[in-house]
């Protein structure tokens, strides 16, 4: 089970650059990433059309507290989950590159710095010490059997919102291992996609194989990131990729995904960090009561998709 942590006090967003790094005091000298949240339920690289977004399901489970669980028939179920794939994509001018570091294994978490590519000569900071910007982000080693690697915490969140604008369910997942998992659907229109050679290509090769120091709980450093034109996704059958809808009444709702909500990571554009889908939930035989089981699983239908928007009216 994921542990909840309270982040350390916020640190200054701009730190001193080491002597080996080019000066980064002018924003025009840096190629910034741009994180885009794909609509929930769409497989990595999909365009967002809800007709084609089928990476989700309704899953009755026996144990309401289990991180994951085998879907079972309604008669045996104690809870119902709406499971869905979530995906974040980098469509900016430079890579999203994060370095985590701790001085000792006695520290449970690593602080995180963001490294930014320079426009003039293409230099990419190679490590935590030369990364230009401090963040409020941190990493934590998740020992659960399905993970056992270093997670970037609080990177993405998802909620279910009523038609009155009230949040009715929030996620329980708060850790991610970032890497280049798929190409974005509109990669051909992006200007700074890594080629076959050079520092961007070398970084992309590292991020494609990135496992966030898998099976290395004693690691002192970790790399997380997404290249331009690539995305990172978590499939709907992964731990905590769900919202519990056991006690959500029939009606119309918005499922909203947001990445980098606190804007601790520097981006070119924060306006596309959320995506939403409108969906309907219908209990054919009524909601489960406090003293009875689940009479029949709810029917969920994705009505429309709103990429780049925090609301889907």
C-alpha positions as CSV (number, residue, x, y, z in Angstrom):
1,X,0.0,0.0,0.0
2,X,1.2,3.5,-0.8
3,X,2.3,5.5,2.2
4,X,1.2,9.1,2.5
5,X,4.0,11.6,3.1
6,X,3.9,15.3,3.9
7,X,6.4,17.1,1.6
8,X,9.2,19.0,3.2
9,X,8.9,22.8,3.3
10,X,8.9,24.3,-0.2
11,X,12.3,25.3,-1.5
12,X,13.2,28.1,-3.9
13,X,12.4,27.2,-7.5
14,X,15.6,28.6,-8.8
15,X,18.9,27.2,-7.5
16,X,22.5,28.1,-8.1
17,X,23.9,26.4,-11.2
18,X,27.2,24.6,-10.9
19,X,30.3,26.0,-12.5
20,X,30.2,23.3,-15.2
21,X,26.8,24.3,-16.4
22,X,25.9,27.1,-18.8
23,X,24.2,30.1,-17.3
24,X,20.4,29.6,-17.2
25,X,19.3,33.0,-16.0
26,X,17.5,33.8,-19.2
27,X,14.3,31.8,-19.9
28,X,14.9,32.2,-23.7
29,X,18.0,30.1,-23.2
30,X,16.1,27.1,-22.0
31,X,13.9,24.6,-23.9
32,X,11.0,23.9,-21.6
33,X,8.9,20.8,-21.5
34,X,5.1,21.0,-21.9
35,X,3.1,18.3,-20.1
36,X,-0.2,17.4,-21.6
37,X,-2.7,15.2,-19.7
38,X,-4.4,12.7,-22.0
39,X,-8.1,11.9,-21.4
40,X,-8.6,9.2,-18.8
41,X,-9.5,5.8,-20.2
42,X,-7.5,6.4,-23.4
43,X,-4.6,4.1,-24.2
44,X,-1.2,5.8,-24.5
45,X,-0.9,7.6,-27.8
46,X,-4.6,7.7,-28.6
47,X,-6.2,10.8,-30.0
48,X,-8.8,11.1,-27.2
49,X,-11.9,10.2,-29.1
50,X,-14.1,8.4,-26.5
51,X,-15.4,6.0,-29.2
52,X,-11.8,4.6,-29.4
53,X,-10.9,5.0,-25.7
54,X,-11.5,1.6,-24.3
55,X,-8.7,1.3,-21.8
56,X,-11.0,1.2,-18.8
57,X,-13.6,-1.1,-17.2
58,X,-16.0,-1.6,-14.3
59,X,-14.5,-4.1,-11.8
60,X,-16.4,-5.5,-8.8
61,X,-13.8,-6.7,-6.2
62,X,-14.0,-8.7,-2.9
63,X,-11.6,-6.6,-0.8
64,X,-12.3,-2.9,-0.9
65,X,-8.9,-2.1,0.6
66,X,-6.7,-4.1,-1.9
67,X,-4.4,-2.0,-4.2
68,X,-5.7,-4.2,-7.0
69,X,-7.8,-7.3,-7.2
70,X,-9.4,-9.8,-9.5
71,X,-12.7,-8.7,-10.9
72,X,-15.5,-11.0,-9.6
73,X,-19.2,-11.5,-10.0
74,X,-21.6,-9.1,-8.2
75,X,-22.8,-11.7,-5.6
76,X,-19.3,-12.0,-4.2
77,X,-18.2,-8.4,-4.5
78,X,-17.9,-5.9,-1.6
79,X,-16.9,-2.9,-3.7
80,X,-17.0,-1.6,-7.3
81,X,-14.2,0.2,-9.0
82,X,-14.0,2.3,-12.2
83,X,-10.5,1.4,-13.5
84,X,-8.8,3.4,-16.3
85,X,-5.5,4.0,-18.0
86,X,-3.9,7.4,-17.4
87,X,-1.3,9.0,-19.7
88,X,0.9,12.1,-19.6
89,X,2.7,13.4,-22.7
90,X,5.5,15.9,-23.3
91,X,4.7,18.1,-26.3
92,X,7.1,20.9,-25.4
93,X,10.5,22.1,-26.7
94,X,12.7,20.2,-24.3
95,X,12.6,17.0,-22.2
96,X,11.0,16.7,-18.8
97,X,14.1,15.5,-16.9
98,X,14.1,15.0,-13.1
99,X,17.0,13.9,-10.8
100,X,16.3,12.6,-7.4
101,X,19.0,12.4,-4.7
102,X,19.6,11.7,-1.1
103,X,22.8,11.8,0.9
104,X,22.2,8.7,2.9
105,X,20.1,5.5,3.1
106,X,18.9,6.8,6.4
107,X,16.7,9.2,4.5
108,X,13.4,7.7,3.3
109,X,13.0,10.0,0.4
110,X,15.0,11.9,-2.3
111,X,14.7,15.5,-3.1
112,X,14.2,16.3,-6.8
113,X,15.7,18.8,-9.1
114,X,14.6,19.6,-12.7
115,X,17.2,19.7,-15.4
116,X,16.5,21.9,-18.4
117,X,18.0,21.7,-21.9
118,X,19.8,24.8,-23.1
119,X,18.8,26.2,-26.5
120,X,22.2,27.6,-27.5
121,X,24.2,24.4,-27.5
122,X,21.8,21.6,-26.6
123,X,23.5,20.9,-23.2
124,X,21.5,18.7,-20.9
125,X,22.5,18.6,-17.2
126,X,23.8,15.1,-16.5
127,X,23.0,14.8,-12.8
128,X,21.4,16.2,-9.7
129,X,24.3,18.5,-8.9
130,X,24.1,20.3,-12.3
131,X,20.3,20.4,-12.6
132,X,19.2,24.1,-12.6
133,X,15.9,24.1,-10.6
134,X,14.9,22.7,-7.3
135,X,11.3,21.5,-6.9
136,X,8.9,20.5,-4.1
137,X,8.7,17.0,-5.6
138,X,10.3,14.0,-4.0
139,X,10.7,10.3,-4.7
140,X,10.0,7.3,-2.5
141,X,10.9,3.6,-2.9
142,X,7.7,1.6,-3.1
143,X,8.4,-1.9,-1.8
144,X,5.1,-3.5,-2.9
145,X,5.7,-6.6,-5.1
146,X,4.2,-5.0,-8.2
147,X,6.5,-2.0,-8.0
148,X,9.8,-2.2,-6.1
149,X,11.2,1.0,-7.6
150,X,11.5,4.7,-6.9
151,X,8.3,6.7,-7.4
152,X,7.9,10.4,-8.2
153,X,5.2,11.4,-5.7
154,X,2.1,13.5,-6.3
155,X,2.8,13.8,-10.0
156,X,-0.7,13.1,-11.1
157,X,-4.2,13.0,-9.5
158,X,-7.6,12.0,-10.6
159,X,-11.1,12.8,-9.3
160,X,-14.8,12.1,-9.9
161,X,-16.8,15.3,-9.9
162,X,-20.6,15.7,-9.8
163,X,-22.7,17.8,-12.2
164,X,-22.9,20.4,-9.3
165,X,-19.1,20.6,-9.3
166,X,-18.6,18.7,-6.1
167,X,-15.7,16.2,-5.8
168,X,-17.3,12.9,-4.8
169,X,-14.3,10.5,-5.1
170,X,-10.5,11.1,-5.1
171,X,-7.7,8.8,-6.0
172,X,-5.5,6.8,-3.7
173,X,-2.5,6.6,-6.1
174,X,0.3,9.2,-5.8
175,X,3.5,7.6,-7.1
176,X,4.8,7.2,-10.7
177,X,7.9,5.9,-12.4
178,X,8.4,8.1,-15.5
179,X,9.9,7.1,-18.8
180,X,9.3,7.1,-22.5
181,X,6.6,4.4,-22.9
182,X,4.9,5.4,-26.2
183,X,5.0,8.1,-29.0
184,X,2.3,10.8,-28.9
185,X,-0.4,10.7,-31.6
186,X,0.6,14.1,-33.1
187,X,4.4,13.6,-32.9
188,X,4.8,14.7,-36.6
189,X,3.8,18.3,-35.7
190,X,6.4,18.7,-32.9
191,X,9.6,20.6,-33.6
192,X,12.0,19.2,-31.0
193,X,11.5,15.4,-31.1
194,X,14.9,13.6,-30.6
195,X,16.6,12.5,-33.7
196,X,19.0,9.5,-34.2
197,X,22.0,11.2,-32.6
198,X,23.0,13.9,-30.2
199,X,22.2,14.5,-26.5
200,X,18.4,14.4,-26.9
201,X,18.6,11.0,-28.6
202,X,21.0,9.6,-25.9
203,X,18.6,10.8,-23.2
204,X,15.6,9.3,-25.0
205,X,17.4,6.0,-25.2
206,X,17.9,6.1,-21.4
207,X,14.3,7.1,-20.7
208,X,12.9,4.3,-22.9
209,X,14.7,1.8,-20.7
210,X,14.1,3.6,-17.4
211,X,12.9,1.4,-14.5
212,X,13.6,4.0,-11.8
213,X,16.2,1.9,-10.0
214,X,14.2,-1.3,-9.9
215,X,15.1,-3.5,-7.0
216,X,17.5,-0.9,-5.6
217,X,16.1,0.4,-2.3
218,X,19.5,1.5,-1.2
219,X,20.0,3.8,-4.3
220,X,21.1,7.4,-3.6
221,X,20.1,8.7,-7.0
222,X,17.3,8.1,-9.5
223,X,16.3,9.6,-12.9
224,X,12.7,10.2,-14.0
225,X,11.5,11.9,-17.2
226,X,9.7,12.0,-20.6
227,X,11.3,13.1,-23.9
228,X,9.6,15.4,-26.3
229,X,7.1,13.5,-28.4
230,X,6.8,10.7,-25.8
231,X,4.4,9.8,-23.0
232,X,4.2,7.8,-19.8
233,X,1.2,5.7,-19.1
234,X,-0.2,3.5,-16.3
235,X,-2.5,0.7,-17.5
236,X,-5.9,0.3,-15.9
237,X,-5.0,-3.0,-14.3
238,X,-2.1,-1.4,-12.3
239,X,-2.4,-0.9,-8.5
240,X,-4.6,2.1,-7.6
241,X,-5.5,3.0,-11.2
242,X,-9.2,3.3,-10.1
243,X,-11.8,5.2,-8.3
244,X,-14.2,3.5,-5.9
245,X,-17.8,4.1,-7.1
246,X,-19.5,1.7,-4.8
247,X,-21.6,4.5,-3.2
248,X,-21.8,6.9,-6.1
249,X,-25.4,7.5,-7.1
250,X,-26.7,7.1,-10.6
251,X,-26.0,10.3,-12.6
252,X,-23.7,12.2,-14.9
253,X,-20.1,12.9,-13.7
254,X,-16.8,14.2,-14.9
255,X,-13.6,12.1,-14.5
256,X,-10.8,14.6,-14.3
257,X,-7.0,13.8,-14.6
258,X,-4.5,16.5,-13.7
259,X,-0.7,16.4,-13.9
260,X,1.7,18.7,-12.1
261,X,-1.2,20.3,-10.2
262,X,1.0,22.4,-7.9
263,X,3.2,23.6,-10.8
264,X,6.3,22.7,-9.0
265,X,7.7,21.4,-12.3
266,X,8.6,24.2,-14.8
267,X,6.7,24.0,-18.1
268,X,6.1,26.0,-21.2
269,X,2.3,25.9,-20.8
270,X,0.2,24.9,-17.8
271,X,-3.1,25.3,-19.5
272,X,-3.3,21.7,-20.8
273,X,-2.4,19.9,-17.6
274,X,-5.9,18.6,-17.1
275,X,-8.2,16.4,-19.2
276,X,-11.7,15.3,-18.5
277,X,-14.3,12.9,-19.8
278,X,-18.1,13.1,-19.1
279,X,-19.6,9.8,-18.1
280,X,-22.8,8.4,-16.8
281,X,-23.3,5.9,-14.0
282,X,-26.5,3.9,-13.7
283,X,-27.4,1.2,-11.1
284,X,-29.9,-1.0,-12.9
285,X,-31.1,-2.6,-9.6
286,X,-30.3,0.3,-7.2
287,X,-27.2,1.1,-5.2
288,X,-25.9,-1.3,-2.5
289,X,-27.3,-0.5,0.9
290,X,-25.3,-0.7,4.2
291,X,-26.7,-4.2,5.0
292,X,-26.8,-5.8,1.6
293,X,-24.4,-6.7,-1.1
294,X,-24.2,-5.4,-4.6
295,X,-27.3,-6.4,-6.5
296,X,-25.9,-5.6,-9.9
297,X,-22.8,-3.7,-11.1
298,X,-23.4,-0.2,-12.4
299,X,-23.4,0.5,-16.1
300,X,-20.9,3.2,-17.0
301,X,-20.8,5.0,-20.3
302,X,-18.2,7.5,-21.6
303,X,-20.2,10.3,-23.1
304,X,-17.6,12.7,-24.4
305,X,-14.0,13.7,-24.0
306,X,-12.5,17.1,-23.3
307,X,-8.7,17.0,-23.8
308,X,-6.8,19.9,-22.3
309,X,-9.7,20.9,-20.1
310,X,-10.4,20.5,-16.4
311,X,-14.2,20.4,-17.1
312,X,-16.3,18.6,-19.7
313,X,-19.7,20.4,-19.7
